[in-house]
Structure formats: C-alpha cells, structure tokens
Amino acid sequence: MLSLSLVGTFVVFEYAQFHQFQKQQRQLNKELTTLQKEKVESLESWEEYAGK
C-alpha cells in the first residue's frame, strides 16, 4: 500500500514537472519567434540603409 502511495505521488510530481516544462517551452518558442522577426526586420533595415 505504501509503494502504491509513493507511485501515485511520483506520478503527480512528474505530471507537474512535465506541465511546467511545456509551459516554459511555449514561452521560449514565443521568444524565439519574436527574436527571429526582429532579426529579419533588422537585416531588412540594414539592407535598406546600405543601399542608399
């Protein structure tokens, strides 16, 4: 019975960790997308400036 209780606690803990990981991954993906857009805009701006 104790081992079943420990397994149940472990599963809940692992689920919480996995959920937190997914949340962090979504945030990092948003940040990456934003940085990629900023990079493209910067390069376009630089090309426009250098072309003048």
Secondary structure by P-SEA (a helix, b strand, c coil): caaaaaaaaaaaaaaaaaaaaaaaaaaaaaaaaaaaaaaaaaaaaaaaaaac
